Amino acid sequence: MDFLQYQESAKAIQNRLNGFVPKIAMVLGSGLGGLGDLVENPIYVDYKDVPHFKPSTAPGHKGRFVFGTLEGRPVAVMQGRMHHYEGYSYEEVTCAVRVLRLLGCETLIVTNAAGCVRTDWNAGELMLITDQIKLQSESPLRGENLPEFGVRFPDASHLYTPRLQTLARENAKKLGLLLREGVYFYCYGPQYETPAEIRAVRVLGGDAVGMSTAPEVIVAAHCGMEVLGLTLLSNMAAGILDQPLSEQEVLDAGAKAKKTFSALVRACLAEL
Ligand code: HPA
């Protein structure tokens, strides 16, 4: 996509917003899209109605934006995201982030469900993402750089904004929630990892493993957005427990953690 096409996507959405300007973009992962239903004065825009966009096909993902206010803050909630495993290029996976940036978003809150790699943590717990590892496949920034968004070789020392990490820590404490902290390791799926792959991930420094987030965060940081990443550790990663992994387990965990997860995200939002 060239810059003009990003602008066309943004313009088409803007025409639906009656002057509303979102400041905080939120990407909600598997089973966590419910937060989007709490947005006040919502304006819904289906991905399929946005030029240059592809619909999201993953289960538990609605495939639309919800614009409105949450905790008094102007938000753009993505209920559903695109994944590489659905067949989308990384450019398609991350397109919405750039469009939301053009619409006015300065912050990205990104949530996901992921497998828990640490054997001393438990499924159902929440994790603050402090950094990420994406060693597999190409960068979403591969190809001609669009300088309107950012530089050719962007720094990645602080993809997850330290100030927002502090905010999440403080709010988890206030709410009495256990918030783990760790590194999100990206594996593009759609098959869950093998036990051997999980052992490799552990050696390489991953604490959670998942199929999303890392591409969007690279693109958000490239175009100057601050990022807060929160993970629901929906299941123990492959090989830790003597049982197969299933999508149902991930969705059930999302449903179960919905309340605490929403509470944490809302508390952080209120202070952004
Ligand atoms: N692996 C990869 N992605 C995931 C997992 C997992 O164990 N759980 C939820 N998303």
Residues whose N, C-alpha, C, O or C-beta is under 5 A from the ligand:
A	BS01	HPA	A113 A114 G115 Y192 E193 V209 G210 M211 S234 A237 V250
